Amino acid sequence: SNEHEHFLSRNNSSNNNSKMSEQEDDLSAHIDDDVFVDQAAFDGGGGGNGPIYEIQDVRLEETLIDDLQKVKANDPSLTELEASGSYGLFRVLTDEDWEQLGRGVTESDFLETLCLYEGALDDQRMSSLFRGLTMSDSIQRISLCSNGLSDSGLGRMVPFLQNSSSLNFLNLSHNNITSGGLSSLLSALRDSPIKELYCGGCGLDSIDIDMNSIPPNLSVLSMCHNNINADGCRELAKMLQGETVTLRELYLDENKIDDEGVGILVDALQNNTSLEYLNLENNGGITNNGLKLLLKLVNDVSSINSTLQSNHTLQTSGLSALNKDSAPNEIEKQIRHALVINQENADDSAAAGREKVISTQLNSLTRKELCRQQGIDECNLYSQINDLHLPEVLSLVARTHGHGELFEALVASVASLFSTVNRSQCQQQQCDERERYLVQQAADHTDEAVHHAAISAQHAAIAAHHANRAERMRAELIAIRQARAMQFQATGGEEVDRIKRR
């Protein structure tokens, strides 16, 4: 956590050294030669308050004055402004000076980093500085750690936080922030591009997080060295649940988290696919019961399906060495093993799940130990595997864990193997019987079709016979009608002749 809190000063130390070397000749003109009389102090043997340190202080003061002038002039060569409270210049700056500095930062087009730490500021100076510093399009990183600031002082920077379009890093560690101050801070950052927020060592013992005030791009949150307990974990869990979570790193080391708090975080992480680093080191209230919850989170061996659905996102060893005074125990080693698998398969959670099944579930000794650690009754693993896949699984066991483990697997799966053989025989017998039945049915239907075809032929012959008879009867009827007509004609002619004779 200290590395995170002071990384800006480390990054800038080389820049300060170069600035000091550039001004060394000018400074020597203002320093008498007798400054170097105490050779022991020069060599570092005369304590920490010798003349050599006075030279460095003067050098740093000159560098700071030069940087402040560059801020005022909007000098493009100045991208970082860093100073600690050890500079005597801060003791003479007036409220108006701080306000002018704030205005200079606001108007700067090039300043990206502002780092004022270790007593450089107090609540009064914050009020003056941020009366002038109300917005910025260039500032990306701000570190105000170790200034003893209260909620009142931090509240002065709210307008700036709401109007800074480029701020992505904010370090407020080792100040005096309360739950209300943190809530106000998150609310001010609600629509900002902030990605990293550090509030370690602020004495926080309670947290109240509004789901609607969580910064949408926040990926790193440090709450280490506080007094956060289970209630605080319950609030932090809000930042780990839902489809829009973005948090990748969460630092909770050196707090008062116990097994209950671990359980709350574990529940929140069951379906979380964003958090990659969780640091719970040196929380004395976490016992083996809490460790078991963490182990089950990353590798649940209650069933193969549970292993596949475990958390495959956490990737680092921040869960191990929870107590700095003791070596990792077996549970922590298993947690570390699961996290290594996650890290090696960071881009493929399904592959991580398969690897956990192979390395732990298919190893009888490892599975037995994990079941004991997680308080799970050990069951027959091979009863969970499709019988038709057993040969392939057994081959995988032999390739991965050797023939000794293969023997154990064969002993455990022999009943299933026999069941597979018997089932195949039964299935074959059923297929044969079905085939015979279908053949017989097909033959029966064929015979019936032939029978109906014969009947159809008979009916066709009868129909033809009747058609012939009908045709003959129609011909006979026509002949009768013709004969009657001829007879009528003959009879009618004789009657005409008789009438004529009369």
C-alpha positions in Angstrom: 0.0 0.0 0.0 2.9 2.4 0.7 4.1 1.8 -2.8 0.8 2.9 -4.2 0.7 6.0 -1.9 4.1 7.3 -2.8 4.6 6.2 -6.3 4.4 9.7 -7.6 7.3 10.8 -5.5 9.4 7.9 -6.7 8.6 8.6 -10.3 9.5 12.2 -9.9 12.7 11.8 -7.9 14.8 11.5 -11.1 13.3 14.7 -12.5 14.0 16.5 -9.2 17.6 15.3 -9.2 18.1 16.6 -12.8 16.6 19.9 -11.8 18.9 20.2 -8.8 22.0 19.4 -10.9 21.0 22.1 -13.4 20.9 24.7 -10.6 23.9 23.5 -8.7 26.3 26.1 -10.2 23.9 28.9 -9.5 23.3 27.8 -5.9 27.0 27.5 -5.2 27.3 31.3 -5.8 25.0 31.9 -2.8 26.7 29.4 -0.5 30.0 30.1 1.3 32.9 27.7 1.0 33.0 27.1 4.7 29.7 25.2 4.4 31.8 22.1 3.5 34.1 22.4 6.6 32.4 19.6 8.4 33.6 16.7 6.3 32.0 14.1 8.5 28.6 15.6 7.7 29.4 15.7 4.1 30.3 12.0 4.2 27.0 11.1 6.0 28.7 10.3 9.3 27.8 13.5 11.2 24.1 12.9 11.5 21.1 14.1 9.5 21.3 17.8 10.1 24.7 18.6 8.6 25.6 21.3 6.0 25.1 18.8 3.1 21.4 18.6 4.0 21.1 22.4 4.1 22.5 22.4 0.6 19.8 19.9 -0.5 17.1 21.9 1.2 18.1 25.1 -0.5 18.3 23.2 -3.8 14.8 21.8 -3.4 13.4 25.2 -2.4 14.9 26.8 -5.5 13.4 24.0 -7.6 10.0 24.4 -6.1 10.0 28.2 -6.6 11.0 27.6 -10.2 8.2 25.1 -10.7 5.6 27.6 -9.2 6.8 30.2 -11.6 6.3 27.8 -14.5 2.8 27.0 -13.3 2.0 30.8 -13.4 3.6 31.1 -16.8 1.8 28.0 -18.2 5.2 26.6 -19.2 4.8 23.5 -21.3 8.0 22.0 -19.9 6.3 21.5 -16.5 4.0 18.5 -16.4 4.5 17.5 -12.7 4.3 19.7 -9.6 5.5 17.8 -6.4 6.3 19.0 -2.9 6.2 17.8 0.6 5.5 19.8 3.8 9.1 19.8 4.7 9.7 22.8 2.4 10.0 26.0 4.4 8.4 27.9 1.6 4.9 26.6 2.6 5.2 28.3 6.0 5.3 31.7 4.3 2.7 31.3 1.6 -0.4 33.3 2.3 -4.0 32.3 1.6 -3.9 34.6 -1.4 -0.7 32.8 -2.6 -2.5 29.4 -2.4 -5.5 30.8 -4.3 -3.2 32.1 -7.0 -1.5 28.8 -7.3 -5.0 27.2 -7.7 -5.8 29.6 -10.5 -2.5 28.9 -12.1 -3.2 25.1 -12.1 -6.7 25.7 -13.5 -5.4 27.8 -16.4 -2.5 25.4 -17.1 -2.7 23.4 -20.3 0.2 21.1 -19.6 0.3 20.2 -15.9 -0.7 16.6 -15.5 0.4 15.7 -12.0 -0.2 17.6 -8.7 1.4 16.0 -5.7 1.3 17.9 -2.3 1.9 15.5 0.6 3.2 15.1 4.1 2.0 18.3 5.6 2.1 20.5 2.5 -1.6 21.2 3.0 -4.1 21.6 5.8 -7.8 22.4 5.8 -7.2 26.1 5.6 -4.7 25.8 2.7 -7.1 23.4 1.0 -9.8 26.0 1.2 -7.6 28.6 -0.4 -6.1 26.3 -3.0 -9.4 25.0 -4.3 -11.0 28.4 -4.2 -8.8 29.0 -7.2 -8.6 25.5 -8.5 -12.1 24.8 -9.6 -11.6 22.8 -12.8 -8.9 21.4 -15.1 -8.7 19.8 -18.5 -5.0 18.7 -18.1 -4.7 17.3 -14.5 -4.7 13.5 -14.6 -3.2 12.6 -11.2 -3.5 14.2 -7.8 -1.9 12.9 -4.6 -2.7 14.7 -1.3 -1.7 11.9 1.1 -0.5 12.4 4.7 -1.8 15.9 5.2 -4.2 15.3 8.1 -7.1 16.7 6.1 -10.6 16.4 7.5 -13.9 16.1 5.7 -14.2 19.9 5.7 -10.9 20.3 3.9 -11.6 17.6 1.4 -15.0 19.0 0.8 -13.4 22.1 -0.7 -12.2 20.1 -3.7 -15.7 18.9 -4.7 -16.3 21.5 -7.4 -12.9 20.6 -8.9 -13.7 16.9 -8.8 -17.0 17.6 -10.6 -15.4 19.7 -13.3 -12.2 17.8 -14.1 -12.4 16.0 -17.4 -9.1 14.2 -17.3 -8.6 13.2 -13.6 -8.1 9.4 -13.4 -6.0 9.0 -10.2 -6.7 10.4 -6.7 -4.7 9.6 -3.6 -6.1 10.8 -0.3 -4.5 8.2 1.9 -3.5 9.0 5.5 -6.0 11.8 6.0 -8.9 12.0 8.4 -11.9 10.9 6.3 -15.2 9.7 7.8 -18.0 7.7 6.2 -19.8 10.9 5.3 -16.7 12.4 3.8 -16.2 9.3 1.6 -19.8 9.3 0.5 -19.5 13.0 -0.5 -16.3 12.2 -2.3 -17.8 9.3 -4.3 -20.8 11.5 -5.1 -18.5 14.2 -6.5 -16.7 11.6 -8.6 -19.9 10.0 -9.9 -19.6 11.3 -13.4 -15.8 11.7 -13.5 -13.4 9.5 -15.5 -11.6 8.5 -12.2 -10.0 5.0 -12.4 -7.9 4.8 -9.2 -8.9 6.0 -5.8 -6.7 5.5 -2.7 -8.1 6.1 0.8 -5.8 4.0 2.9 -5.0 4.9 6.5 -7.9 7.3 7.0 -9.3 5.8 10.1 -12.5 4.7 8.4 -14.5 2.3 10.5 -17.8 2.5 8.7 -18.8 3.0 5.1 -22.0 4.0 3.4 -22.0 3.5 -0.4 -24.8 4.8 -2.6 -25.2 2.5 -5.6 -26.0 5.5 -7.8 -22.7 7.3 -6.8 -20.2 4.6 -7.8 -17.9 6.1 -10.4 -18.5 4.2 -13.7 -14.9 3.7 -14.6 -13.4 3.0 -11.2 -11.0 0.0 -11.5 -8.7 0.4 -8.4 -9.9 1.1 -4.8 -7.6 1.0 -1.8 -9.1 1.0 1.6 -6.2 -0.5 3.4 -5.0 0.4 6.9 -8.5 1.4 8.1 -10.9 -0.2 10.6 -13.3 -1.7 8.1 -15.4 -4.7 9.5 -18.2 -6.9 8.3 -20.6 -3.9 8.0 -18.0 -2.2 5.8 -17.7 -5.3 3.7 -21.4 -5.3 3.2 -21.2 -1.8 1.7 -18.2 -2.6 -0.4 -20.0 -5.7 -1.8 -22.3 -3.2 -3.7 -19.3 -2.4 -5.8 -18.8 -6.0 -6.7 -22.3 -7.0 -7.9 -24.2 -6.3 -11.0 -23.6 -6.3 -14.7 -21.8 -2.9 -14.8 -19.1 -3.5 -12.2 -15.6 -2.3 -13.3 -13.5 -2.8 -10.1 -10.4 -4.9 -10.9 -8.3 -4.3 -7.7 -9.5 -4.0 -4.1 -7.1 -3.4 -1.3 -8.5 -4.3 2.2 -5.3 -5.3 4.0 -4.7 -4.2 7.6 -8.4 -3.8 8.6 -10.7 -5.5 11.1 -12.3 -8.0 8.7 -13.3 -11.3 10.2 -14.9 -14.5 8.8 -18.3 -12.9 8.5 -16.8 -10.1 6.3 -15.1 -12.7 4.2 -18.4 -14.5 3.7 -20.0 -11.3 2.6 -17.3 -10.6 0.0 -17.3 -14.2 -1.2 -21.1 -14.1 -1.8 -20.6 -10.9 -3.8 -17.9 -12.5 -5.9 -19.8 -15.6 -6.9 -20.8 -14.2 -10.2 -18.2 -11.4 -10.5 -16.1 -11.4 -13.6 -14.1 -8.2 -13.1 -12.2 -8.3 -9.8 -8.7 -9.7 -10.4 -6.9 -8.7 -7.2 -8.2 -8.8 -3.6 -5.9 -8.1 -0.8 -7.0 -9.3 2.7 -3.6 -9.6 4.3 -3.1 -8.9 8.0 -6.8 -9.0 9.0 -6.4 -10.8 12.3 -10.1 -11.8 12.5 -9.9 -14.2 9.5 -9.5 -17.8 10.6 -9.4 -21.1 8.7 -13.2 -20.9 8.4 -12.9 -17.7 6.4 -10.1 -19.3 4.3 -12.4 -22.2 3.5 -14.9 -19.8 2.1 -12.3 -18.2 -0.1 -11.1 -21.6 -1.2 -14.6 -22.7 -2.1 -15.0 -19.5 -4.0 -12.2 -20.2 -6.4 -12.4 -24.0 -6.5 -15.7 -25.6 -5.2 -15.1 -29.4 -5.3 -18.6 -30.4 -4.2 -19.3 -31.5 -7.7 -17.7 -31.2 -11.2 -20.4 -28.7 -12.2 -19.6 -26.6 -9.1 -15.9 -26.6 -10.0 -16.7 -25.4 -13.5 -18.9 -22.6 -12.0 -16.3 -21.4 -9.5 -14.8 -17.9 -9.7 -12.1 -18.0 -12.4 -11.4 -14.3 -12.5 -9.2 -13.6 -9.4 -5.6 -14.0 -10.5 -3.2 -12.9 -7.9 -1.9 -14.2 -4.6 -3.3 -11.3 -2.5 -5.5 -13.9 -0.6 -2.4 -15.7 0.8 -0.3 -14.8 3.8 -3.2 -13.3 5.6 -1.1 -13.2 8.7 2.3 -11.7 8.2 3.7 -13.6 11.3 2.9 -17.1 10.0 3.7 -19.1 6.9 0.8 -20.0 4.5 -1.1 -23.1 5.6 -2.5 -25.8 3.3 -5.7 -24.0 2.7 -3.9 -20.9 1.5 -1.7 -23.0 -0.7 -4.7 -24.5 -2.4 -6.1 -20.9 -2.8 -2.9 -19.9 -4.4 -3.0 -22.9 -6.7 -6.5 -22.0 -7.9 -5.4 -18.4 -8.5 -2.4 -19.5 -10.5 -4.8 -21.5 -12.8 -7.0 -18.4 -13.2 -4.0 -16.3 -14.1 -2.7 -18.8 -16.6 -6.1 -18.9 -18.3 -7.0 -15.2 -17.9 -8.6 -15.0 -21.3 -10.6 -18.2 -21.1 -12.6 -18.9 -17.9 -13.9 -22.2 -19.4 -10.3 -23.4 -19.8 -9.6 -22.5 -16.2 -12.6 -24.5 -15.0 -11.5 -27.5 -17.0 -7.9 -27.3 -15.6 -9.3 -27.2 -12.0 -11.3 -30.3 -12.7 -8.3 -32.1 -14.1 -5.8 -31.0 -11.5 -8.0 -31.4 -8.4 -11.2 -33.5 -9.1 -9.4 -36.2 -11.1 -6.7 -36.6 -8.5 -8.1 -38.7 -5.7 -5.7 -37.5 -3.0 -6.1 -33.8 -3.8 -9.9 -34.2 -4.1 -10.0 -35.9 -0.7 -8.0 -33.2 0.9 -10.1 -30.4 -0.7 -13.3 -32.0 0.4 -12.0 -32.2 4.0 -10.8 -28.5 3.9 -14.2 -27.4 2.5 -16.3 -29.5 4.8 -17.8 -31.5 2.0 -18.7 -35.2 2.1 -16.6 -37.0 -0.5 -18.7 -38.7 -3.1 -18.0 -41.0 -6.0 -16.7 -38.5 -8.7 -17.2 -41.0 -11.5 -20.9 -41.3 -10.8 -21.2 -37.7 -12.1 -19.7 -38.5 -15.4 -21.6 -39.8 -18.4 -20.9 -43.5 -18.6 -20.1 -43.3 -22.3 -17.4 -40.7 -21.6 -15.7 -42.8 -18.9 -13.0 -44.4 -21.2 -12.0 -41.0 -22.4 -11.8 -39.6 -18.8 -9.8 -42.6 -17.6 -7.3 -42.0 -20.5 -7.0 -38.4 -19.4 -6.4 -39.5 -15.8 -3.5 -41.8 -16.9 -1.9 -39.1 -19.0 -2.2 -36.4 -16.3 -1.6 -38.2 -13.0 0.0 -41.5 -14.0 -1.0 -45.2 -13.7 -1.2 -45.1 -10.0 -4.1 -42.6 -10.1 -5.5 -44.6 -13.1 -5.8 -47.7 -10.9 -7.6 -45.6 -8.2 -9.9 -44.3 -10.9 -10.6 -47.8 -12.2 -11.5 -49.0 -8.8 -13.9 -46.1 -8.3 -15.5 -46.4 -11.7 -15.6 -50.2 -12.1 -19.3 -50.4 -11.2 -20.1 -47.7 -13.7 -18.0 -49.5 -16.3 -19.9 -52.7 -15.8 -23.1 -50.8 -15.9 -22.0 -49.2 -19.2 -21.3 -52.7 -20.7 -24.7 -54.2 -19.5 -26.5 -51.2 -20.7 -24.9 -51.5 -24.1 -26.0 -55.1 -24.3 -29.5 -54.3 -23.3 -29.6 -51.5 -25.8 -28.4 -53.9 -28.5 -31.0 -56.5 -27.6 -33.7 -53.9 -27.7 -32.5 -52.8 -31.1 -32.6 -56.4 -32.4 -36.1 -57.0 -31.0 -37.3 -53.8 -32.6 -35.7 -54.7 -35.9 -37.5 -58.1 -35.9 -40.8 -56.5 -35.0 -40.5 -53.9 -37.8 -39.5 -56.6 -40.3 -42.6 -58.7 -39.3 -44.8 -55.6 -39.5 -43.5 -54.8 -42.9 -44.2 -58.3 -44.2 -47.7 -58.3 -42.7 -48.5 -55.0 -44.4 -47.1 -56.3 -47.7 -49.3 -59.4 -47.5 -52.3 -57.2 -46.7 -51.5 -54.9 -49.6 -51.3 -57.9 -52.0 -54.6 -59.2 -50.7 -56.3 -55.9 -51.2 -54.7 -55.7 -54.6 -56.2 -59.0 -55.5 -59.6 -57.9 -54.2 -59.2 -54.7 -56.3 -58.5 -56.8 -59.4 -61.6 -58.9 -58.8 -63.7 -55.8 -58.3 -62.3 -54.4 -61.5 -63.2 -57.6 -63.4 -66.7 -57.5 -62.1 -67.0 -53.8 -63.0 -65.9 -54.6 -66.5 -68.4 -57.4 -66.8 -71.2 -55.2 -65.7 -70.0 -52.5 -68.1 -70.2 -55.0 -71.0 -73.7 -56.0 -70.0 -74.8 -52.5 -69.8 -73.3 -51.8 -73.2 -75.2 -54.8 -74.7 -78.4 -53.7 -73.1 -78.0 -50.2 -74.5 -77.4 -51.7 -78.0 -80.5 -53.9 -77.7 -82.6 -51.0 -76.6 -81.5 -48.9 -79.6 -82.4 -51.8 -81.9 -85.9 -52.1 -80.4 -86.5 -48.4 -80.8 -85.4 -48.5 -84.4 -87.7 -51.5 -85.2 -90.6 -49.6 -83.6 -89.9 -46.6 -85.7 -89.8 -48.6 -88.9 -93.0 -50.4 -88.0 -94.7 -47.1 -87.3 -93.6 -45.8 -90.6 -94.9 -48.8 -92.4 -98.2 -48.7 -90.6 -98.6 -45.0 -91.2 -98.2 -45.4 -95.0 -100.9 -48.0 -95.3 -103.3 -45.7 -93.4 -102.5 -42.8 -95.7 -103.3 -44.9 -98.8 -106.6 -46.0 -97.4 -107.6 -42.5 -96.6 -106.7 -41.5 -100.1 -108.8 -44.3 -101.6 -111.7 -43.1 -99.6 
